[in-house]
Amino acid sequence: MKDPALDDADSGLPPPEMIAEEIVRDLQSALTEFTAIARSLGGDVDVPEAEIE
């Protein structure tokens, strides 16, 4: 028996550029949170701005 949903598995996914943008936002948010934690623990954290081509 074959699952018909597997025939068109990509149809429910957003485009790759949208997935990439979401990953970047999530990583930036995580970096902001971890930077705050490190600083609250007395760390001297310097986070450079992301370079965009």
All heavy atoms as atom14 arrays in JSON, in Angstrom:
{
  "sequence": "MKDPALDDADSGLPPPEMIAEEIVRDLQSALTEFTAIARSLGGDVDVPEAEIE",
  "atom14_mask": [
    [1, 1, 1, 1, 1, 1, 1, 1, 0, 0, 0, 0, 0, 0],
    [1, 1, 1, 1, 1, 1, 1, 1, 1, 0, 0, 0, 0, 0],
    [1, 1, 1, 1, 1, 1, 1, 1, 0, 0, 0, 0, 0, 0],
    [1, 1, 1, 1, 1, 1, 1, 0, 0, 0, 0, 0, 0, 0],
    [1, 1, 1, 1, 1, 0, 0, 0, 0, 0, 0, 0, 0, 0],
    [1, 1, 1, 1, 1, 1, 1, 1, 0, 0, 0, 0, 0, 0],
    [1, 1, 1, 1, 1, 1, 1, 1, 0, 0, 0, 0, 0, 0],
    [1, 1, 1, 1, 1, 1, 1, 1, 0, 0, 0, 0, 0, 0],
    [1, 1, 1, 1, 1, 0, 0, 0, 0, 0, 0, 0, 0, 0],
    [1, 1, 1, 1, 1, 1, 1, 1, 0, 0, 0, 0, 0, 0],
    [1, 1, 1, 1, 1, 1, 0, 0, 0, 0, 0, 0, 0, 0],
    [1, 1, 1, 1, 0, 0, 0, 0, 0, 0, 0, 0, 0, 0],
    [1, 1, 1, 1, 1, 1, 1, 1, 0, 0, 0, 0, 0, 0],
    [1, 1, 1, 1, 1, 1, 1, 0, 0, 0, 0, 0, 0, 0],
    [1, 1, 1, 1, 1, 1, 1, 0, 0, 0, 0, 0, 0, 0],
    [1, 1, 1, 1, 1, 1, 1, 0, 0, 0, 0, 0, 0, 0],
    [1, 1, 1, 1, 1, 1, 1, 1, 1, 0, 0, 0, 0, 0],
    [1, 1, 1, 1, 1, 1, 1, 1, 0, 0, 0, 0, 0, 0],
    [1, 1, 1, 1, 1, 1, 1, 1, 0, 0, 0, 0, 0, 0],
    [1, 1, 1, 1, 1, 0, 0, 0, 0, 0, 0, 0, 0, 0],
    [1, 1, 1, 1, 1, 1, 1, 1, 1, 0, 0, 0, 0, 0],
    [1, 1, 1, 1, 1, 1, 1, 1, 1, 0, 0, 0, 0, 0],
    [1, 1, 1, 1, 1, 1, 1, 1, 0, 0, 0, 0, 0, 0],
    [1, 1, 1, 1, 1, 1, 1, 0, 0, 0, 0, 0, 0, 0],
    [1, 1, 1, 1, 1, 1, 1, 1, 1, 1, 1, 0, 0, 0],
    [1, 1, 1, 1, 1, 1, 1, 1, 0, 0, 0, 0, 0, 0],
    [1, 1, 1, 1, 1, 1, 1, 1, 0, 0, 0, 0, 0, 0],
    [1, 1, 1, 1, 1, 1, 1, 1, 1, 0, 0, 0, 0, 0],
    [1, 1, 1, 1, 1, 1, 0, 0, 0, 0, 0, 0, 0, 0],
    [1, 1, 1, 1, 1, 0, 0, 0, 0, 0, 0, 0, 0, 0],
    [1, 1, 1, 1, 1, 1, 1, 1, 0, 0, 0, 0, 0, 0],
    [1, 1, 1, 1, 1, 1, 1, 0, 0, 0, 0, 0, 0, 0],
    [1, 1, 1, 1, 1, 1, 1, 1, 1, 0, 0, 0, 0, 0],
    [1, 1, 1, 1, 1, 1, 1, 1, 1, 1, 1, 0, 0, 0],
    [1, 1, 1, 1, 1, 1, 1, 0, 0, 0, 0, 0, 0, 0],
    [1, 1, 1, 1, 1, 0, 0, 0, 0, 0, 0, 0, 0, 0],
    [1, 1, 1, 1, 1, 1, 1, 1, 0, 0, 0, 0, 0, 0],
    [1, 1, 1, 1, 1, 0, 0, 0, 0, 0, 0, 0, 0, 0],
    [1, 1, 1, 1, 1, 1, 1, 1, 1, 1, 1, 0, 0, 0],
    [1, 1, 1, 1, 1, 1, 0, 0, 0, 0, 0, 0, 0, 0],
    [1, 1, 1, 1, 1, 1, 1, 1, 0, 0, 0, 0, 0, 0],
    [1, 1, 1, 1, 0, 0, 0, 0, 0, 0, 0, 0, 0, 0],
    [1, 1, 1, 1, 0, 0, 0, 0, 0, 0, 0, 0, 0, 0],
    [1, 1, 1, 1, 1, 1, 1, 1, 0, 0, 0, 0, 0, 0],
    [1, 1, 1, 1, 1, 1, 1, 0, 0, 0, 0, 0, 0, 0],
    [1, 1, 1, 1, 1, 1, 1, 1, 0, 0, 0, 0, 0, 0],
    [1, 1, 1, 1, 1, 1, 1, 0, 0, 0, 0, 0, 0, 0],
    [1, 1, 1, 1, 1, 1, 1, 0, 0, 0, 0, 0, 0, 0],
    [1, 1, 1, 1, 1, 1, 1, 1, 1, 0, 0, 0, 0, 0],
    [1, 1, 1, 1, 1, 0, 0, 0, 0, 0, 0, 0, 0, 0],
    [1, 1, 1, 1, 1, 1, 1, 1, 1, 0, 0, 0, 0, 0],
    [1, 1, 1, 1, 1, 1, 1, 1, 0, 0, 0, 0, 0, 0],
    [1, 1, 1, 1, 1, 1, 1, 1, 1, 0, 0, 0, 0, 0]
  ],
  "atom14_positions": [
    [[0.84, -1.18, 0.0], [0.0, 0.0, 0.0], [0.89, 1.25, 0.0], [1.87, 1.31, 0.72], [-0.87, 0.0, 1.25], [-2.23, 0.48, 1.02], [-3.12, 0.53, 2.58], [-4.62, -0.09, 2.04], [0.0, 0.0, 0.0], [0.0, 0.0, 0.0], [0.0, 0.0, 0.0], [0.0, 0.0, 0.0], [0.0, 0.0, 0.0], [0.0, 0.0, 0.0]],
    [[0.54, 2.24, -0.78], [1.32, 3.46, -0.9], [0.52, 4.63, -0.33], [-0.66, 4.78, -0.6], [1.66, 3.71, -2.36], [2.59, 4.86, -2.56], [2.99, 4.98, -4.02], [3.89, 6.17, -4.21], [4.24, 6.37, -5.6], [0.0, 0.0, 0.0], [0.0, 0.0, 0.0], [0.0, 0.0, 0.0], [0.0, 0.0, 0.0], [0.0, 0.0, 0.0]],
    [[1.21, 5.46, 0.47], [0.58, 6.63, 1.06], [0.54, 7.74, 0.01], [1.58, 8.22, -0.42], [1.38, 7.08, 2.28], [0.72, 8.21, 3.04], [-0.28, 8.78, 2.54], [1.2, 8.52, 4.13], [0.0, 0.0, 0.0], [0.0, 0.0, 0.0], [0.0, 0.0, 0.0], [0.0, 0.0, 0.0], [0.0, 0.0, 0.0], [0.0, 0.0, 0.0]],
    [[-0.65, 8.17, -0.42], [-0.73, 9.22, -1.45], [-0.14, 10.55, -0.99], [0.26, 11.37, -1.8], [-2.22, 9.34, -1.73], [-2.92, 8.62, -0.64], [-1.94, 7.69, 0.0], [0.0, 0.0, 0.0], [0.0, 0.0, 0.0], [0.0, 0.0, 0.0], [0.0, 0.0, 0.0], [0.0, 0.0, 0.0], [0.0, 0.0, 0.0], [0.0, 0.0, 0.0]],
    [[-0.07, 10.78, 0.3], [0.49, 12.03, 0.81], [1.98, 12.14, 0.5], [2.53, 13.22, 0.44], [0.26, 12.15, 2.31], [0.0, 0.0, 0.0], [0.0, 0.0, 0.0], [0.0, 0.0, 0.0], [0.0, 0.0, 0.0], [0.0, 0.0, 0.0], [0.0, 0.0, 0.0], [0.0, 0.0, 0.0], [0.0, 0.0, 0.0], [0.0, 0.0, 0.0]],
    [[2.64, 11.0, 0.3], [4.07, 11.01, 0.01], [4.38, 11.39, -1.43], [5.5, 11.75, -1.75], [4.68, 9.64, 0.33], [4.63, 9.22, 1.79], [5.21, 7.82, 1.95], [5.37, 10.2, 2.67], [0.0, 0.0, 0.0], [0.0, 0.0, 0.0], [0.0, 0.0, 0.0], [0.0, 0.0, 0.0], [0.0, 0.0, 0.0], [0.0, 0.0, 0.0]],
    [[3.38, 11.32, -2.31], [3.59, 11.68, -3.71], [3.93, 13.15, -3.87], [4.71, 13.52, -4.73], [2.34, 11.36, -4.54], [2.18, 9.87, -4.76], [3.19, 9.14, -4.65], [1.04, 9.44, -5.03], [0.0, 0.0, 0.0], [0.0, 0.0, 0.0], [0.0, 0.0, 0.0], [0.0, 0.0, 0.0], [0.0, 0.0, 0.0], [0.0, 0.0, 0.0]],
    [[3.34, 13.99, -3.07], [3.55, 15.44, -3.18], [3.92, 16.0, -1.81], [3.28, 16.89, -1.29], [2.29, 16.1, -3.73], [2.56, 17.51, -4.24], [3.73, 17.85, -4.44], [1.58, 18.25, -4.43], [0.0, 0.0, 0.0], [0.0, 0.0, 0.0], [0.0, 0.0, 0.0], [0.0, 0.0, 0.0], [0.0, 0.0, 0.0], [0.0, 0.0, 0.0]],
    [[5.0, 15.47, -1.24], [5.4, 15.83, 0.13], [5.82, 17.28, 0.25], [5.7, 17.89, 1.31], [6.53, 14.92, 0.6], [0.0, 0.0, 0.0], [0.0, 0.0, 0.0], [0.0, 0.0, 0.0], [0.0, 0.0, 0.0], [0.0, 0.0, 0.0], [0.0, 0.0, 0.0], [0.0, 0.0, 0.0], [0.0, 0.0, 0.0], [0.0, 0.0, 0.0]],
    [[6.33, 17.89, -0.83], [6.81, 19.27, -0.76], [5.7, 20.31, -0.82], [5.93, 21.47, -0.55], [7.81, 19.54, -1.89], [9.1, 18.77, -1.71], [9.43, 18.46, -0.55], [9.77, 18.5, -2.72], [0.0, 0.0, 0.0], [0.0, 0.0, 0.0], [0.0, 0.0, 0.0], [0.0, 0.0, 0.0], [0.0, 0.0, 0.0], [0.0, 0.0, 0.0]],
    [[4.51, 19.91, -1.18], [3.45, 20.88, -1.39], [3.06, 21.64, -0.13], [2.6, 22.77, -0.23], [2.22, 20.2, -1.98], [1.66, 19.31, -1.03], [0.0, 0.0, 0.0], [0.0, 0.0, 0.0], [0.0, 0.0, 0.0], [0.0, 0.0, 0.0], [0.0, 0.0, 0.0], [0.0, 0.0, 0.0], [0.0, 0.0, 0.0], [0.0, 0.0, 0.0]],
    [[3.25, 21.08, 1.04], [2.84, 21.74, 2.26], [3.94, 22.58, 2.89], [3.7, 23.25, 3.89], [0.0, 0.0, 0.0], [0.0, 0.0, 0.0], [0.0, 0.0, 0.0], [0.0, 0.0, 0.0], [0.0, 0.0, 0.0], [0.0, 0.0, 0.0], [0.0, 0.0, 0.0], [0.0, 0.0, 0.0], [0.0, 0.0, 0.0], [0.0, 0.0, 0.0]],
    [[5.11, 22.57, 2.3], [6.23, 23.32, 2.88], [6.31, 24.72, 2.29], [6.05, 24.91, 1.11], [7.55, 22.59, 2.6], [7.73, 21.24, 3.25], [9.03, 20.6, 2.78], [7.72, 21.35, 4.76], [0.0, 0.0, 0.0], [0.0, 0.0, 0.0], [0.0, 0.0, 0.0], [0.0, 0.0, 0.0], [0.0, 0.0, 0.0], [0.0, 0.0, 0.0]],
    [[6.72, 25.7, 3.12], [6.94, 27.03, 2.57], [8.19, 27.02, 1.67], [9.01, 26.11, 1.76], [7.16, 27.91, 3.8], [7.42, 26.99, 4.92], [6.92, 25.64, 4.55], [0.0, 0.0, 0.0], [0.0, 0.0, 0.0], [0.0, 0.0, 0.0], [0.0, 0.0, 0.0], [0.0, 0.0, 0.0], [0.0, 0.0, 0.0], [0.0, 0.0, 0.0]],
    [[8.35, 28.04, 0.84], [9.52, 28.11, -0.03], [10.81, 28.15, 0.8], [10.81, 28.64, 1.93], [9.33, 29.42, -0.8], [7.94, 29.86, -0.55], [7.45, 29.17, 0.67], [0.0, 0.0, 0.0], [0.0, 0.0, 0.0], [0.0, 0.0, 0.0], [0.0, 0.0, 0.0], [0.0, 0.0, 0.0], [0.0, 0.0, 0.0], [0.0, 0.0, 0.0]],
    [[11.92, 27.66, 0.23], [13.19, 27.61, 0.96], [13.63, 28.97, 1.52], [14.17, 29.04, 2.62], [14.2, 27.1, -0.08], [13.39, 26.39, -1.08], [12.04, 27.06, -1.1], [0.0, 0.0, 0.0], [0.0, 0.0, 0.0], [0.0, 0.0, 0.0], [0.0, 0.0, 0.0], [0.0, 0.0, 0.0], [0.0, 0.0, 0.0], [0.0, 0.0, 0.0]],
    [[13.39, 30.05, 0.78], [13.82, 31.37, 1.27], [13.06, 31.77, 2.53], [13.61, 32.41, 3.43], [13.71, 32.45, 0.19], [12.32, 32.72, -0.33], [11.9, 31.83, -1.49], [12.58, 30.85, -1.82], [10.84, 32.12, -2.07], [0.0, 0.0, 0.0], [0.0, 0.0, 0.0], [0.0, 0.0, 0.0], [0.0, 0.0, 0.0], [0.0, 0.0, 0.0]],
    [[11.8, 31.36, 2.64], [11.03, 31.65, 3.85], [11.54, 30.82, 5.03], [11.62, 31.33, 6.16], [9.54, 31.4, 3.62], [8.89, 32.43, 2.71], [7.12, 32.15, 2.51], [6.55, 32.55, 4.16], [0.0, 0.0, 0.0], [0.0, 0.0, 0.0], [0.0, 0.0, 0.0], [0.0, 0.0, 0.0], [0.0, 0.0, 0.0], [0.0, 0.0, 0.0]],
    [[11.89, 29.58, 4.76], [12.45, 28.72, 5.81], [13.76, 29.31, 6.3], [14.01, 29.41, 7.51], [12.64, 27.28, 5.29], [11.28, 26.65, 4.98], [13.41, 26.44, 6.31], [11.37, 25.31, 4.25], [0.0, 0.0, 0.0], [0.0, 0.0, 0.0], [0.0, 0.0, 0.0], [0.0, 0.0, 0.0], [0.0, 0.0, 0.0], [0.0, 0.0, 0.0]],
    [[14.62, 29.75, 5.37], [15.91, 30.33, 5.73], [15.73, 31.6, 6.56], [16.43, 31.81, 7.55], [16.73, 30.62, 4.48], [0.0, 0.0, 0.0], [0.0, 0.0, 0.0], [0.0, 0.0, 0.0], [0.0, 0.0, 0.0], [0.0, 0.0, 0.0], [0.0, 0.0, 0.0], [0.0, 0.0, 0.0], [0.0, 0.0, 0.0], [0.0, 0.0, 0.0]],
    [[14.79, 32.45, 6.17], [14.53, 33.69, 6.93], [14.08, 33.38, 8.35], [14.51, 34.05, 9.3], [13.48, 34.53, 6.21], [13.97, 35.14, 4.93], [12.86, 35.8, 4.12], [11.73, 35.95, 4.64], [13.13, 36.16, 2.96], [0.0, 0.0, 0.0], [0.0, 0.0, 0.0], [0.0, 0.0, 0.0], [0.0, 0.0, 0.0], [0.0, 0.0, 0.0]],
    [[13.24, 32.38, 8.49], [12.77, 32.0, 9.83], [13.92, 31.47, 10.69], [14.03, 31.8, 11.87], [11.66, 30.96, 9.74], [11.08, 30.61, 11.09], [9.91, 29.65, 10.99], [9.37, 29.43, 9.89], [9.54, 29.11, 12.05], [0.0, 0.0, 0.0], [0.0, 0.0, 0.0], [0.0, 0.0, 0.0], [0.0, 0.0, 0.0], [0.0, 0.0, 0.0]],
    [[14.79, 30.69, 10.08], [15.96, 30.16, 10.81], [16.85, 31.3, 11.26], [17.31, 31.33, 12.42], [16.74, 29.16, 9.93], [15.92, 27.89, 9.74], [18.11, 28.85, 10.54], [16.48, 26.94, 8.7], [0.0, 0.0, 0.0], [0.0, 0.0, 0.0], [0.0, 0.0, 0.0], [0.0, 0.0, 0.0], [0.0, 0.0, 0.0], [0.0, 0.0, 0.0]],
    [[17.09, 32.29, 10.39], [17.93, 33.44, 10.75], [17.31, 34.2, 11.91], [18.0, 34.56, 12.87], [18.15, 34.36, 9.53], [18.78, 35.68, 9.94], [19.02, 33.67, 8.49], [0.0, 0.0, 0.0], [0.0, 0.0, 0.0], [0.0, 0.0, 0.0], [0.0, 0.0, 0.0], [0.0, 0.0, 0.0], [0.0, 0.0, 0.0], [0.0, 0.0, 0.0]],
    [[16.01, 34.43, 11.85], [15.34, 35.16, 12.96], [15.45, 34.38, 14.26], [15.72, 34.96, 15.32], [13.87, 35.41, 12.61], [13.65, 36.55, 11.65], [12.18, 36.96, 11.57], [11.32, 35.85, 11.17], [11.03, 35.53, 9.91], [11.53, 36.23, 8.92], [10.23, 34.51, 9.64], [0.0, 0.0, 0.0], [0.0, 0.0, 0.0], [0.0, 0.0, 0.0]],
    [[15.26, 33.07, 14.2], [15.35, 32.25, 15.4], [16.77, 32.27, 15.98], [16.95, 32.37, 17.2], [14.94, 30.8, 15.11], [13.44, 30.65, 14.86], [12.68, 31.59, 15.16], [13.05, 29.58, 14.35], [0.0, 0.0, 0.0], [0.0, 0.0, 0.0], [0.0, 0.0, 0.0], [0.0, 0.0, 0.0], [0.0, 0.0, 0.0], [0.0, 0.0, 0.0]],
    [[17.77, 32.17, 15.11], [19.16, 32.2, 15.58], [19.52, 33.56, 16.17], [20.21, 33.63, 17.2], [20.12, 31.84, 14.44], [20.11, 30.39, 14.0], [20.94, 30.21, 12.74], [20.61, 29.48, 15.11], [0.0, 0.0, 0.0], [0.0, 0.0, 0.0], [0.0, 0.0, 0.0], [0.0, 0.0, 0.0], [0.0, 0.0, 0.0], [0.0, 0.0, 0.0]],
    [[19.06, 34.64, 15.55], [19.33, 35.97, 16.09], [18.69, 36.15, 17.46], [19.3, 36.71, 18.37], [18.85, 37.05, 15.13], [19.72, 37.17, 13.89], [19.16, 38.14, 12.87], [17.94, 38.34, 12.78], [20.03, 38.72, 12.08], [0.0, 0.0, 0.0], [0.0, 0.0, 0.0], [0.0, 0.0, 0.0], [0.0, 0.0, 0.0], [0.0, 0.0, 0.0]],
    [[17.48, 35.66, 17.6], [16.79, 35.74, 18.89], [17.53, 34.94, 19.95], [17.72, 35.41, 21.08], [15.36, 35.22, 18.73], [14.69, 35.21, 19.96], [0.0, 0.0, 0.0], [0.0, 0.0, 0.0], [0.0, 0.0, 0.0], [0.0, 0.0, 0.0], [0.0, 0.0, 0.0], [0.0, 0.0, 0.0], [0.0, 0.0, 0.0], [0.0, 0.0, 0.0]],
    [[17.97, 33.74, 19.59], [18.71, 32.9, 20.54], [20.02, 33.56, 20.93], [20.4, 33.56, 22.11], [18.96, 31.52, 19.95], [0.0, 0.0, 0.0], [0.0, 0.0, 0.0], [0.0, 0.0, 0.0], [0.0, 0.0, 0.0], [0.0, 0.0, 0.0], [0.0, 0.0, 0.0], [0.0, 0.0, 0.0], [0.0, 0.0, 0.0], [0.0, 0.0, 0.0]],
    [[20.71, 34.16, 19.97], [21.97, 34.83, 20.27], [21.76, 36.0, 21.22], [22.53, 36.2, 22.17], [22.62, 35.33, 18.97], [23.96, 36.03, 19.12], [24.99, 35.12, 19.79], [24.47, 36.47, 17.77], [0.0, 0.0, 0.0], [0.0, 0.0, 0.0], [0.0, 0.0, 0.0], [0.0, 0.0, 0.0], [0.0, 0.0, 0.0], [0.0, 0.0, 0.0]],
    [[20.69, 36.75, 21.01], [20.36, 37.86, 21.9], [20.12, 37.35, 23.33], [20.62, 37.92, 24.3], [19.12, 38.61, 21.39], [19.41, 39.15, 20.1], [18.71, 39.73, 22.33], [0.0, 0.0, 0.0], [0.0, 0.0, 0.0], [0.0, 0.0, 0.0], [0.0, 0.0, 0.0], [0.0, 0.0, 0.0], [0.0, 0.0, 0.0], [0.0, 0.0, 0.0]],
    [[19.37, 36.27, 23.44], [19.07, 35.72, 24.77], [20.33, 35.17, 25.45], [20.55, 35.41, 26.64], [18.02, 34.62, 24.64], [16.65, 35.17, 24.27], [15.6, 34.07, 24.13], [15.68, 33.07, 24.86], [14.7, 34.23, 23.3], [0.0, 0.0, 0.0], [0.0, 0.0, 0.0], [0.0, 0.0, 0.0], [0.0, 0.0, 0.0], [0.0, 0.0, 0.0]],
    [[21.16, 34.44, 24.7], [22.38, 33.89, 25.29], [23.37, 34.99, 25.66], [24.1, 34.89, 26.64], [23.04, 32.87, 24.36], [22.38, 31.52, 24.42], [21.74, 31.01, 23.3], [22.4, 30.76, 25.58], [21.13, 29.76, 23.35], [21.78, 29.52, 25.64], [21.16, 29.02, 24.52], [0.0, 0.0, 0.0], [0.0, 0.0, 0.0], [0.0, 0.0, 0.0]],
    [[23.41, 36.06, 24.88], [24.27, 37.2, 25.2], [23.83, 37.82, 26.52], [24.67, 38.13, 27.38], [24.22, 38.25, 24.07], [24.7, 37.64, 22.87], [25.08, 39.45, 24.41], [0.0, 0.0, 0.0], [0.0, 0.0, 0.0], [0.0, 0.0, 0.0], [0.0, 0.0, 0.0], [0.0, 0.0, 0.0], [0.0, 0.0, 0.0], [0.0, 0.0, 0.0]],
    [[22.53, 38.0, 26.7], [22.02, 38.57, 27.95], [22.37, 37.66, 29.14], [22.75, 38.16, 30.21], [20.51, 38.77, 27.86], [0.0, 0.0, 0.0], [0.0, 0.0, 0.0], [0.0, 0.0, 0.0], [0.0, 0.0, 0.0], [0.0, 0.0, 0.0], [0.0, 0.0, 0.0], [0.0, 0.0, 0.0], [0.0, 0.0, 0.0], [0.0, 0.0, 0.0]],
    [[22.26, 36.36, 28.96], [22.6, 35.43, 30.04], [24.08, 35.52, 30.37], [24.46, 35.6, 31.55], [22.22, 33.98, 29.65], [20.69, 33.83, 29.59], [22.83, 32.97, 30.61], [20.22, 32.54, 28.95], [0.0, 0.0, 0.0], [0.0, 0.0, 0.0], [0.0, 0.0, 0.0], [0.0, 0.0, 0.0], [0.0, 0.0, 0.0], [0.0, 0.0, 0.0]],
    [[24.93, 35.52, 29.34], [26.37, 35.6, 29.57], [26.73, 36.89, 30.29], [27.55, 36.88, 31.22], [27.12, 35.49, 28.25], [0.0, 0.0, 0.0], [0.0, 0.0, 0.0], [0.0, 0.0, 0.0], [0.0, 0.0, 0.0], [0.0, 0.0, 0.0], [0.0, 0.0, 0.0], [0.0, 0.0, 0.0], [0.0, 0.0, 0.0], [0.0, 0.0, 0.0]],
    [[26.14, 37.99, 29.88], [26.43, 39.28, 30.53], [25.94, 39.29, 31.98], [26.6, 39.84, 32.86], [25.81, 40.42, 29.73], [26.56, 40.68, 28.44], [25.95, 41.79, 27.64], [26.75, 42.03, 26.44], [26.31, 42.64, 25.37], [25.07, 43.11, 25.33], [27.09, 42.81, 24.32], [0.0, 0.0, 0.0], [0.0, 0.0, 0.0], [0.0, 0.0, 0.0]],
    [[24.78, 38.67, 32.23], [24.27, 38.64, 33.6], [25.16, 37.79, 34.51], [25.16, 37.97, 35.73], [22.82, 38.13, 33.64], [22.77, 36.74, 33.39], [0.0, 0.0, 0.0], [0.0, 0.0, 0.0], [0.0, 0.0, 0.0], [0.0, 0.0, 0.0], [0.0, 0.0, 0.0], [0.0, 0.0, 0.0], [0.0, 0.0, 0.0], [0.0, 0.0, 0.0]],
    [[25.9, 36.88, 33.91], [26.83, 36.05, 34.67], [28.22, 36.69, 34.77], [29.14, 36.09, 35.3], [26.96, 34.66, 34.01], [25.69, 33.82, 34.03], [25.87, 32.56, 33.18], [25.32, 33.45, 35.45], [0.0, 0.0, 0.0], [0.0, 0.0, 0.0], [0.0, 0.0, 0.0], [0.0, 0.0, 0.0], [0.0, 0.0, 0.0], [0.0, 0.0, 0.0]],
    [[28.33, 37.91, 34.28], [29.59, 38.63, 34.39], [30.5, 38.51, 33.19], [31.63, 38.97, 33.21], [0.0, 0.0, 0.0], [0.0, 0.0, 0.0], [0.0, 0.0, 0.0], [0.0, 0.0, 0.0], [0.0, 0.0, 0.0], [0.0, 0.0, 0.0], [0.0, 0.0, 0.0], [0.0, 0.0, 0.0], [0.0, 0.0, 0.0], [0.0, 0.0, 0.0]],
    [[30.02, 37.89, 32.15], [30.83, 37.75, 30.95], [30.92, 39.05, 30.17], [30.01, 39.86, 30.19], [0.0, 0.0, 0.0], [0.0, 0.0, 0.0], [0.0, 0.0, 0.0], [0.0, 0.0, 0.0], [0.0, 0.0, 0.0], [0.0, 0.0, 0.0], [0.0, 0.0, 0.0], [0.0, 0.0, 0.0], [0.0, 0.0, 0.0], [0.0, 0.0, 0.0]],
    [[32.06, 39.24, 29.53], [32.25, 40.42, 28.68], [32.05, 39.97, 27.25], [32.98, 39.58, 26.55], [33.66, 40.98, 28.88], [33.88, 42.26, 28.11], [32.89, 42.91, 27.73], [35.06, 42.6, 27.86], [0.0, 0.0, 0.0], [0.0, 0.0, 0.0], [0.0, 0.0, 0.0], [0.0, 0.0, 0.0], [0.0, 0.0, 0.0], [0.0, 0.0, 0.0]],
    [[30.81, 40.02, 26.8], [30.44, 39.47, 25.5], [30.29, 40.61, 24.5], [29.56, 41.57, 24.74], [29.1, 38.7, 25.6], [28.73, 38.12, 24.25], [29.22, 37.59, 26.63], [0.0, 0.0, 0.0], [0.0, 0.0, 0.0], [0.0, 0.0, 0.0], [0.0, 0.0, 0.0], [0.0, 0.0, 0.0], [0.0, 0.0, 0.0], [0.0, 0.0, 0.0]],
    [[31.0, 40.46, 23.38], [30.9, 41.42, 22.3], [30.31, 40.71, 21.09], [30.91, 39.77, 20.57], [32.27, 42.0, 21.95], [32.19, 43.05, 20.86], [31.17, 43.74, 20.77], [33.18, 43.17, 20.11], [0.0, 0.0, 0.0], [0.0, 0.0, 0.0], [0.0, 0.0, 0.0], [0.0, 0.0, 0.0], [0.0, 0.0, 0.0], [0.0, 0.0, 0.0]],
    [[29.13, 41.12, 20.66], [28.46, 40.46, 19.55], [28.47, 41.39, 18.36], [27.8, 42.43, 18.38], [27.0, 40.08, 19.91], [26.32, 39.39, 18.76], [26.99, 39.23, 21.16], [0.0, 0.0, 0.0], [0.0, 0.0, 0.0], [0.0, 0.0, 0.0], [0.0, 0.0, 0.0], [0.0, 0.0, 0.0], [0.0, 0.0, 0.0], [0.0, 0.0, 0.0]],
    [[29.23, 41.04, 17.32], [29.25, 41.9, 16.13], [27.94, 41.81, 15.36], [27.24, 40.79, 15.45], [30.4, 41.33, 15.3], [30.53, 39.92, 15.75], [30.09, 39.89, 17.19], [0.0, 0.0, 0.0], [0.0, 0.0, 0.0], [0.0, 0.0, 0.0], [0.0, 0.0, 0.0], [0.0, 0.0, 0.0], [0.0, 0.0, 0.0], [0.0, 0.0, 0.0]],
    [[27.63, 42.85, 14.64], [26.43, 42.84, 13.79], [26.63, 41.83, 12.67], [27.74, 41.6, 12.21], [26.19, 44.23, 13.19], [25.77, 45.27, 14.21], [24.43, 44.98, 14.82], [23.5, 44.56, 14.09], [24.29, 45.15, 16.03], [0.0, 0.0, 0.0], [0.0, 0.0, 0.0], [0.0, 0.0, 0.0], [0.0, 0.0, 0.0], [0.0, 0.0, 0.0]],
    [[25.55, 41.23, 12.24], [25.63, 40.26, 11.15], [26.01, 40.97, 9.86], [25.55, 42.07, 9.58], [24.28, 39.57, 10.98], [0.0, 0.0, 0.0], [0.0, 0.0, 0.0], [0.0, 0.0, 0.0], [0.0, 0.0, 0.0], [0.0, 0.0, 0.0], [0.0, 0.0, 0.0], [0.0, 0.0, 0.0], [0.0, 0.0, 0.0], [0.0, 0.0, 0.0]],
    [[26.9, 40.34, 9.11], [27.28, 40.89, 7.82], [26.31, 40.38, 6.77], [26.05, 39.19, 6.67], [28.7, 40.46, 7.46], [29.74, 41.08, 8.36], [31.14, 40.69, 7.93], [31.36, 40.37, 6.75], [32.01, 40.71, 8.79], [0.0, 0.0, 0.0], [0.0, 0.0, 0.0], [0.0, 0.0, 0.0], [0.0, 0.0, 0.0], [0.0, 0.0, 0.0]],
    [[25.75, 41.29, 6.01], [24.79, 40.94, 4.97], [25.39, 41.3, 3.63], [25.84, 42.42, 3.42], [23.44, 41.66, 5.19], [22.87, 41.29, 6.54], [22.47, 41.34, 4.06], [21.63, 42.04, 6.92], [0.0, 0.0, 0.0], [0.0, 0.0, 0.0], [0.0, 0.0, 0.0], [0.0, 0.0, 0.0], [0.0, 0.0, 0.0], [0.0, 0.0, 0.0]],
    [[25.38, 40.31, 2.75], [25.96, 40.56, 1.42], [24.95, 41.2, 0.51], [23.82, 41.04, 0.54], [26.43, 39.23, 0.82], [27.54, 38.63, 1.63], [27.99, 37.29, 1.05], [27.7, 37.0, -0.12], [28.63, 36.55, 1.79], [0.0, 0.0, 0.0], [0.0, 0.0, 0.0], [0.0, 0.0, 0.0], [0.0, 0.0, 0.0], [0.0, 0.0, 0.0]]
  ]
}
